[in-house]
């Protein structure tokens, strides 16, 4: 598992097929779908992660 420094989502193997499921893993009560929605609005998987994220580098966009 890897923690993304851009959005602060930890890859737990969730994919598009189950993006709406809440797995209660390292990402707490967030589904991948919710994290994507938060990222689109505020630039982090959840607003509480804003102090920890950074802007994506050109190779990450």
PyMOL Python script that loads the backbone (N, CA, C, O; Angstrom):
from pymol import cmd

cmd.read_pdbstr("""\
ATOM      1  N   UNK A   1       0.836  -1.181   0.000  1.00  0.00           N
ATOM      2  CA  UNK A   1       0.000   0.000   0.000  1.00  0.00           C
ATOM      3  C   UNK A   1       0.882   1.245   0.000  1.00  0.00           C
ATOM      4  O   UNK A   1       1.945   1.283   0.619  1.00  0.00           O
ATOM      5  N   UNK A   2       0.405   2.253  -0.710  1.00  0.00           N
ATOM      6  CA  UNK A   2       1.183   3.481  -0.815  1.00  0.00           C
ATOM      7  C   UNK A   2       0.284   4.687  -0.571  1.00  0.00           C
ATOM      8  O   UNK A   2      -0.823   4.769  -1.105  1.00  0.00           O
ATOM      9  N   UNK A   3       0.761   5.600   0.223  1.00  0.00           N
ATOM     10  CA  UNK A   3       0.034   6.829   0.515  1.00  0.00           C
ATOM     11  C   UNK A   3       0.384   7.868  -0.539  1.00  0.00           C
ATOM     12  O   UNK A   3       1.556   8.175  -0.752  1.00  0.00           O
ATOM     13  N   UNK A   4      -0.624   8.401  -1.189  1.00  0.00           N
ATOM     14  CA  UNK A   4      -0.410   9.391  -2.239  1.00  0.00           C
ATOM     15  C   UNK A   4      -0.122  10.754  -1.621  1.00  0.00           C
ATOM     16  O   UNK A   4      -0.941  11.261  -0.854  1.00  0.00           O
ATOM     17  N   UNK A   5       1.019  11.359  -1.934  1.00  0.00           N
ATOM     18  CA  UNK A   5       1.340  12.676  -1.379  1.00  0.00           C
ATOM     19  C   UNK A   5       0.529  13.803  -2.010  1.00  0.00           C
ATOM     20  O   UNK A   5       0.530  14.926  -1.506  1.00  0.00           O
ATOM     21  N   UNK A   6      -0.164  13.509  -3.114  1.00  0.00           N
ATOM     22  CA  UNK A   6      -0.960  14.520  -3.802  1.00  0.00           C
ATOM     23  C   UNK A   6      -2.363  14.619  -3.209  1.00  0.00           C
ATOM     24  O   UNK A   6      -2.887  15.720  -3.039  1.00  0.00           O
ATOM     25  N   UNK A   7      -2.979  13.471  -2.893  1.00  0.00           N
ATOM     26  CA  UNK A   7      -4.362  13.514  -2.392  1.00  0.00           C
ATOM     27  C   UNK A   7      -4.518  12.910  -0.997  1.00  0.00           C
ATOM     28  O   UNK A   7      -5.543  13.114  -0.346  1.00  0.00           O
ATOM     29  N   UNK A   8      -3.516  12.173  -0.537  1.00  0.00           N
ATOM     30  CA  UNK A   8      -3.492  11.546   0.789  1.00  0.00           C
ATOM     31  C   UNK A   8      -4.414  10.325   0.882  1.00  0.00           C
ATOM     32  O   UNK A   8      -4.859   9.964   1.972  1.00  0.00           O
ATOM     33  N   UNK A   9      -4.698   9.694  -0.255  1.00  0.00           N
ATOM     34  CA  UNK A   9      -5.449   8.444  -0.289  1.00  0.00           C
ATOM     35  C   UNK A   9      -4.433   7.319  -0.230  1.00  0.00           C
ATOM     36  O   UNK A   9      -3.431   7.350  -0.945  1.00  0.00           O
ATOM     37  N   UNK A  10      -4.676   6.339   0.606  1.00  0.00           N
ATOM     38  CA  UNK A  10      -3.788   5.181   0.651  1.00  0.00           C
ATOM     39  C   UNK A  10      -4.391   4.077  -0.193  1.00  0.00           C
ATOM     40  O   UNK A  10      -5.524   3.652   0.034  1.00  0.00           O
ATOM     41  N   UNK A  11      -3.626   3.619  -1.167  1.00  0.00           N
ATOM     42  CA  UNK A  11      -4.097   2.591  -2.093  1.00  0.00           C
ATOM     43  C   UNK A  11      -4.381   1.310  -1.330  1.00  0.00           C
ATOM     44  O   UNK A  11      -3.475   0.677  -0.789  1.00  0.00           O
ATOM     45  N   UNK A  12      -5.656   0.939  -1.295  1.00  0.00           N
ATOM     46  CA  UNK A  12      -6.047  -0.285  -0.602  1.00  0.00           C
ATOM     47  C   UNK A  12      -6.597  -1.318  -1.584  1.00  0.00           C
ATOM     48  O   UNK A  12      -7.257  -2.278  -1.187  1.00  0.00           O
ATOM     49  N   UNK A  13      -6.319  -1.111  -2.854  1.00  0.00           N
ATOM     50  CA  UNK A  13      -6.739  -2.060  -3.875  1.00  0.00           C
ATOM     51  C   UNK A  13      -8.120  -1.803  -4.440  1.00  0.00           C
ATOM     52  O   UNK A  13      -8.570  -2.543  -5.314  1.00  0.00           O
ATOM     53  N   UNK A  14      -8.800  -0.785  -3.970  1.00  0.00           N
ATOM     54  CA  UNK A  14     -10.139  -0.488  -4.464  1.00  0.00           C
ATOM     55  C   UNK A  14     -10.044  -0.012  -5.901  1.00  0.00           C
ATOM     56  O   UNK A  14      -9.138   0.743  -6.256  1.00  0.00           O
ATOM     57  N   UNK A  15     -10.977  -0.454  -6.722  1.00  0.00           N
ATOM     58  CA  UNK A  15     -10.996  -0.112  -8.145  1.00  0.00           C
ATOM     59  C   UNK A  15     -12.328   0.542  -8.505  1.00  0.00           C
ATOM     60  O   UNK A  15     -13.186   0.724  -7.642  1.00  0.00           O
ATOM     61  N   UNK A  16     -12.497   0.893  -9.766  1.00  0.00           N
ATOM     62  CA  UNK A  16     -13.725   1.542 -10.221  1.00  0.00           C
ATOM     63  C   UNK A  16     -14.970   0.702  -9.944  1.00  0.00           C
ATOM     64  O   UNK A  16     -16.023   1.247  -9.613  1.00  0.00           O
ATOM     65  N   UNK A  17     -14.858  -0.616 -10.077  1.00  0.00           N
ATOM     66  CA  UNK A  17     -16.021  -1.496  -9.889  1.00  0.00           C
ATOM     67  C   UNK A  17     -16.616  -1.399  -8.487  1.00  0.00           C
ATOM     68  O   UNK A  17     -17.827  -1.546  -8.316  1.00  0.00           O
ATOM     69  N   UNK A  18     -15.778  -1.155  -7.487  1.00  0.00           N
ATOM     70  CA  UNK A  18     -16.269  -1.086  -6.107  1.00  0.00           C
ATOM     71  C   UNK A  18     -15.962   0.262  -5.460  1.00  0.00           C
ATOM     72  O   UNK A  18     -15.820   0.358  -4.241  1.00  0.00           O
ATOM     73  N   UNK A  19     -15.862   1.293  -6.283  1.00  0.00           N
ATOM     74  CA  UNK A  19     -15.470   2.623  -5.800  1.00  0.00           C
ATOM     75  C   UNK A  19     -16.440   3.197  -4.771  1.00  0.00           C
ATOM     76  O   UNK A  19     -16.047   4.044  -3.969  1.00  0.00           O
ATOM     77  N   UNK A  20     -17.679   2.762  -4.775  1.00  0.00           N
ATOM     78  CA  UNK A  20     -18.661   3.271  -3.831  1.00  0.00           C
ATOM     79  C   UNK A  20     -18.670   2.547  -2.498  1.00  0.00           C
ATOM     80  O   UNK A  20     -19.339   2.981  -1.560  1.00  0.00           O
ATOM     81  N   UNK A  21     -17.930   1.441  -2.402  1.00  0.00           N
ATOM     82  CA  UNK A  21     -17.897   0.665  -1.162  1.00  0.00           C
ATOM     83  C   UNK A  21     -16.999   1.321  -0.127  1.00  0.00           C
ATOM     84  O   UNK A  21     -15.931   1.832  -0.464  1.00  0.00           O
ATOM     85  N   UNK A  22     -17.416   1.312   1.107  1.00  0.00           N
ATOM     86  CA  UNK A  22     -16.583   1.763   2.224  1.00  0.00           C
ATOM     87  C   UNK A  22     -15.984   0.509   2.840  1.00  0.00           C
ATOM     88  O   UNK A  22     -16.711  -0.356   3.328  1.00  0.00           O
ATOM     89  N   UNK A  23     -14.676   0.412   2.820  1.00  0.00           N
ATOM     90  CA  UNK A  23     -13.997  -0.798   3.290  1.00  0.00           C
ATOM     91  C   UNK A  23     -13.561  -0.735   4.746  1.00  0.00           C
ATOM     92  O   UNK A  23     -13.181  -1.754   5.322  1.00  0.00           O
ATOM     93  N   UNK A  24     -13.611   0.445   5.343  1.00  0.00           N
ATOM     94  CA  UNK A  24     -13.150   0.625   6.732  1.00  0.00           C
ATOM     95  C   UNK A  24     -11.720   0.126   6.902  1.00  0.00           C
ATOM     96  O   UNK A  24     -11.405  -0.569   7.868  1.00  0.00           O
ATOM     97  N   UNK A  25     -10.867   0.483   5.962  1.00  0.00           N
ATOM     98  CA  UNK A  25      -9.446   0.123   6.035  1.00  0.00           C
ATOM     99  C   UNK A  25      -8.661   1.363   6.443  1.00  0.00           C
ATOM    100  O   UNK A  25      -9.138   2.170   7.240  1.00  0.00           O
ATOM    101  N   UNK A  26      -7.484   1.509   5.908  1.00  0.00           N
ATOM    102  CA  UNK A  26      -6.620   2.642   6.242  1.00  0.00           C
ATOM    103  C   UNK A  26      -7.246   3.987   5.886  1.00  0.00           C
ATOM    104  O   UNK A  26      -6.849   5.021   6.423  1.00  0.00           O
ATOM    105  N   UNK A  27      -8.222   3.973   4.984  1.00  0.00           N
ATOM    106  CA  UNK A  27      -8.881   5.209   4.565  1.00  0.00           C
ATOM    107  C   UNK A  27     -10.115   5.529   5.393  1.00  0.00           C
ATOM    108  O   UNK A  27     -10.880   6.431   5.052  1.00  0.00           O
ATOM    109  N   UNK A  28     -10.306   4.810   6.452  1.00  0.00           N
ATOM    110  CA  UNK A  28     -11.412   5.087   7.359  1.00  0.00           C
ATOM    111  C   UNK A  28     -12.760   4.846   6.720  1.00  0.00           C
ATOM    112  O   UNK A  28     -12.982   3.820   6.076  1.00  0.00           O
ATOM    113  N   UNK A  29     -13.653   5.789   6.899  1.00  0.00           N
ATOM    114  CA  UNK A  29     -15.014   5.647   6.397  1.00  0.00           C
ATOM    115  C   UNK A  29     -15.204   6.306   5.032  1.00  0.00           C
ATOM    116  O   UNK A  29     -16.321   6.670   4.666  1.00  0.00           O
ATOM    117  N   UNK A  30     -14.114   6.458   4.282  1.00  0.00           N
ATOM    118  CA  UNK A  30     -14.179   7.037   2.940  1.00  0.00           C
ATOM    119  C   UNK A  30     -14.220   5.943   1.884  1.00  0.00           C
ATOM    120  O   UNK A  30     -13.485   4.959   1.966  1.00  0.00           O
ATOM    121  N   UNK A  31     -15.076   6.119   0.902  1.00  0.00           N
ATOM    122  CA  UNK A  31     -15.011   5.255  -0.282  1.00  0.00           C
ATOM    123  C   UNK A  31     -14.119   5.964  -1.297  1.00  0.00           C
ATOM    124  O   UNK A  31     -13.861   7.162  -1.185  1.00  0.00           O
ATOM    125  N   UNK A  32     -13.666   5.228  -2.258  1.00  0.00           N
ATOM    126  CA  UNK A  32     -12.859   5.820  -3.323  1.00  0.00           C
ATOM    127  C   UNK A  32     -13.673   6.872  -4.071  1.00  0.00           C
ATOM    128  O   UNK A  32     -13.133   7.908  -4.459  1.00  0.00           O
ATOM    129  N   UNK A  33     -14.947   6.621  -4.275  1.00  0.00           N
ATOM    130  CA  UNK A  33     -15.814   7.596  -4.946  1.00  0.00           C
ATOM    131  C   UNK A  33     -15.878   8.905  -4.160  1.00  0.00           C
ATOM    132  O   UNK A  33     -15.764   9.985  -4.740  1.00  0.00           O
ATOM    133  N   UNK A  34     -16.061   8.811  -2.847  1.00  0.00           N
ATOM    134  CA  UNK A  34     -16.097  10.020  -2.017  1.00  0.00           C
ATOM    135  C   UNK A  34     -14.765  10.754  -2.063  1.00  0.00           C
ATOM    136  O   UNK A  34     -14.730  11.981  -2.157  1.00  0.00           O
ATOM    137  N   UNK A  35     -13.678  10.009  -1.998  1.00  0.00           N
ATOM    138  CA  UNK A  35     -12.355  10.629  -2.037  1.00  0.00           C
ATOM    139  C   UNK A  35     -12.139  11.361  -3.356  1.00  0.00           C
ATOM    140  O   UNK A  35     -11.564  12.449  -3.375  1.00  0.00           O
ATOM    141  N   UNK A  36     -12.590  10.781  -4.440  1.00  0.00           N
ATOM    142  CA  UNK A  36     -12.467  11.437  -5.744  1.00  0.00           C
ATOM    143  C   UNK A  36     -13.291  12.721  -5.785  1.00  0.00           C
ATOM    144  O   UNK A  36     -12.849  13.732  -6.331  1.00  0.00           O
ATOM    145  N   UNK A  37     -14.485  12.674  -5.208  1.00  0.00           N
ATOM    146  CA  UNK A  37     -15.328  13.869  -5.174  1.00  0.00           C
ATOM    147  C   UNK A  37     -14.679  14.974  -4.341  1.00  0.00           C
ATOM    148  O   UNK A  37     -14.669  16.138  -4.741  1.00  0.00           O
ATOM    149  N   UNK A  38     -14.145  14.603  -3.193  1.00  0.00           N
ATOM    150  CA  UNK A  38     -13.454  15.583  -2.351  1.00  0.00           C
ATOM    151  C   UNK A  38     -12.263  16.182  -3.102  1.00  0.00           C
ATOM    152  O   UNK A  38     -12.042  17.393  -3.068  1.00  0.00           O
ATOM    153  N   UNK A  39     -11.500  15.320  -3.779  1.00  0.00           N
ATOM    154  CA  UNK A  39     -10.323  15.806  -4.492  1.00  0.00           C
ATOM    155  C   UNK A  39     -10.716  16.825  -5.565  1.00  0.00           C
ATOM    156  O   UNK A  39     -10.034  17.833  -5.754  1.00  0.00           O
ATOM    157  N   UNK A  40     -11.808  16.555  -6.256  1.00  0.00           N
ATOM    158  CA  UNK A  40     -12.268  17.481  -7.307  1.00  0.00           C
ATOM    159  C   UNK A  40     -12.630  18.850  -6.733  1.00  0.00           C
ATOM    160  O   UNK A  40     -12.475  19.870  -7.405  1.00  0.00           O
ATOM    161  N   UNK A  41     -13.109  18.869  -5.501  1.00  0.00           N
ATOM    162  CA  UNK A  41     -13.542  20.119  -4.874  1.00  0.00           C
ATOM    163  C   UNK A  41     -12.404  20.832  -4.148  1.00  0.00           C
ATOM    164  O   UNK A  41     -12.242  22.046  -4.275  1.00  0.00           O
ATOM    165  N   UNK A  42     -11.608  20.061  -3.377  1.00  0.00           N
ATOM    166  CA  UNK A  42     -10.641  20.731  -2.505  1.00  0.00           C
ATOM    167  C   UNK A  42      -9.181  20.334  -2.727  1.00  0.00           C
ATOM    168  O   UNK A  42      -8.286  20.957  -2.157  1.00  0.00           O
ATOM    169  N   UNK A  43      -8.924  19.309  -3.548  1.00  0.00           N
ATOM    170  CA  UNK A  43      -7.543  18.930  -3.816  1.00  0.00           C
ATOM    171  C   UNK A  43      -6.964  17.927  -2.845  1.00  0.00           C
ATOM    172  O   UNK A  43      -5.746  17.763  -2.780  1.00  0.00           O
ATOM    173  N   UNK A  44      -7.821  17.247  -2.081  1.00  0.00           N
ATOM    174  CA  UNK A  44      -7.377  16.199  -1.157  1.00  0.00           C
ATOM    175  C   UNK A  44      -8.492  15.158  -1.046  1.00  0.00           C
ATOM    176  O   UNK A  44      -9.652  15.459  -1.324  1.00  0.00           O
ATOM    177  N   UNK A  45      -8.147  13.950  -0.647  1.00  0.00           N
ATOM    178  CA  UNK A  45      -9.140  12.885  -0.511  1.00  0.00           C
ATOM    179  C   UNK A  45     -10.214  13.236   0.514  1.00  0.00           C
ATOM    180  O   UNK A  45     -11.322  12.702   0.468  1.00  0.00           O
ATOM    181  N   UNK A  46      -9.889  14.119   1.421  1.00  0.00           N
ATOM    182  CA  UNK A  46     -10.845  14.656   2.392  1.00  0.00           C
ATOM    183  C   UNK A  46     -10.288  15.999   2.849  1.00  0.00           C
ATOM    184  O   UNK A  46      -9.070  16.144   2.951  1.00  0.00           O
ATOM    185  N   UNK A  47     -11.130  16.976   3.125  1.00  0.00           N
ATOM    186  CA  UNK A  47     -10.624  18.289   3.545  1.00  0.00           C
ATOM    187  C   UNK A  47      -9.681  18.231   4.750  1.00  0.00           C
ATOM    188  O   UNK A  47      -8.802  19.083   4.877  1.00  0.00           O
ATOM    189  N   UNK A  48      -9.844  17.255   5.624  1.00  0.00           N
ATOM    190  CA  UNK A  48      -8.956  17.173   6.794  1.00  0.00           C
ATOM    191  C   UNK A  48      -7.518  16.830   6.414  1.00  0.00           C
ATOM    192  O   UNK A  48      -6.608  16.990   7.227  1.00  0.00           O
ATOM    193  N   UNK A  49      -7.307  16.359   5.180  1.00  0.00           N
ATOM    194  CA  UNK A  49      -5.952  16.013   4.729  1.00  0.00           C
ATOM    195  C   UNK A  49      -5.229  17.177   4.058  1.00  0.00           C
ATOM    196  O   UNK A  49      -4.066  17.040   3.677  1.00  0.00           O
ATOM    197  N   UNK A  50      -5.886  18.298   3.910  1.00  0.00           N
ATOM    198  CA  UNK A  50      -5.280  19.437   3.212  1.00  0.00           C
ATOM    199  C   UNK A  50      -3.905  19.847   3.748  1.00  0.00           C
ATOM    200  O   UNK A  50      -3.051  20.222   2.946  1.00  0.00           O
ATOM    201  N   UNK A  51      -3.644  19.797   5.057  1.00  0.00           N
ATOM    202  CA  UNK A  51      -2.314  20.178   5.532  1.00  0.00           C
ATOM    203  C   UNK A  51      -1.184  19.248   5.060  1.00  0.00           C
ATOM    204  O   UNK A  51      -0.009  19.601   5.164  1.00  0.00           O
ATOM    205  N   UNK A  52      -1.530  18.088   4.555  1.00  0.00           N
ATOM    206  CA  UNK A  52      -0.513  17.078   4.229  1.00  0.00           C
ATOM    207  C   UNK A  52      -0.257  16.913   2.738  1.00  0.00           C
ATOM    208  O   UNK A  52       0.732  16.288   2.355  1.00  0.00           O
ATOM    209  N   UNK A  53      -1.124  17.458   1.886  1.00  0.00           N
ATOM    210  CA  UNK A  53      -1.009  17.211   0.450  1.00  0.00           C
ATOM    211  C   UNK A  53      -0.129  18.252  -0.235  1.00  0.00           C
ATOM    212  O   UNK A  53       0.203  19.287   0.341  1.00  0.00           O
ATOM    213  N   UNK A  54       0.237  17.952  -1.470  1.00  0.00           N
ATOM    214  CA  UNK A  54       0.984  18.877  -2.303  1.00  0.00           C
ATOM    215  C   UNK A  54       0.368  18.866  -3.694  1.00  0.00           C
ATOM    216  O   UNK A  54      -0.403  17.965  -4.026  1.00  0.00           O
ATOM    217  N   UNK A  55       0.696  19.841  -4.491  1.00  0.00           N
ATOM    218  CA  UNK A  55       0.223  19.893  -5.862  1.00  0.00           C
ATOM    219  C   UNK A  55       0.875  18.758  -6.661  1.00  0.00           C
ATOM    220  O   UNK A  55       2.014  18.383  -6.383  1.00  0.00           O
ATOM    221  N   UNK A  56       0.159  18.212  -7.648  1.00  0.00           N
ATOM    222  CA  UNK A  56       0.752  17.156  -8.471  1.00  0.00           C
ATOM    223  C   UNK A  56       1.870  17.703  -9.351  1.00  0.00           C
ATOM    224  O   UNK A  56       1.804  18.832  -9.837  1.00  0.00           O
ATOM    225  N   UNK A  57       2.882  16.891  -9.543  1.00  0.00           N
ATOM    226  CA  UNK A  57       3.960  17.234 -10.465  1.00  0.00           C
ATOM    227  C   UNK A  57       3.473  16.950 -11.874  1.00  0.00           C
ATOM    228  O   UNK A  57       2.499  16.219 -12.053  1.00  0.00           O
ATOM    229  N   UNK A  58       4.130  17.510 -12.873  1.00  0.00           N
ATOM    230  CA  UNK A  58       3.719  17.349 -14.271  1.00  0.00           C
ATOM    231  C   UNK A  58       3.574  15.865 -14.644  1.00  0.00           C
ATOM    232  O   UNK A  58       2.668  15.506 -15.396  1.00  0.00           O
ATOM    233  N   UNK A  59       4.442  15.020 -14.137  1.00  0.00           N
ATOM    234  CA  UNK A  59       4.392  13.592 -14.476  1.00  0.00           C
ATOM    235  C   UNK A  59       3.241  12.857 -13.792  1.00  0.00           C
ATOM    236  O   UNK A  59       2.959  11.706 -14.127  1.00  0.00           O
ATOM    237  N   UNK A  60       2.578  13.507 -12.840  1.00  0.00           N
ATOM    238  CA  UNK A  60       1.493  12.872 -12.093  1.00  0.00           C
ATOM    239  C   UNK A  60       0.103  13.303 -12.556  1.00  0.00           C
ATOM    240  O   UNK A  60      -0.903  12.831 -12.027  1.00  0.00           O
ATOM    241  N   UNK A  61       0.046  14.186 -13.529  1.00  0.00           N
ATOM    242  CA  UNK A  61      -1.259  14.695 -13.960  1.00  0.00           C
ATOM    243  C   UNK A  61      -1.866  13.837 -15.022  1.00  0.00           C
ATOM    244  O   UNK A  61      -2.966  14.125 -15.495  1.00  0.00           O
TER     245      UNK A  61
END
""", "prot")
cmd.dss("prot")
cmd.show_as("cartoon", "prot")
cmd.util.cbc("prot")
cmd.orient("prot")
